[in-house]
Amino acid sequence: MIGKETRQTIELAAPMIMAQLAQMSMSFVDTIMVGRLGQQELAGVAVGGAVFFPLIVMTLGILMGVGPMVSGLRGS
């Protein structure tokens, strides 16, 4: 039997897990679709992903830091 805290953690994490699985599935399907076009097209998608992914990670990192900062300022 799963403990109460573990169950709550899983319930909180479920939407993020589903979003990550959806993102991975979309990337997989994109790779399959573009792979039929040719090597250069697939390389273009890879370069685009290499540029796009760090921007997403940086943006999410900034947004994750904003919540605690705002709540700290609002609580003081």
Beta strands, then each sheet from edge to edge (+ up, - down):
end
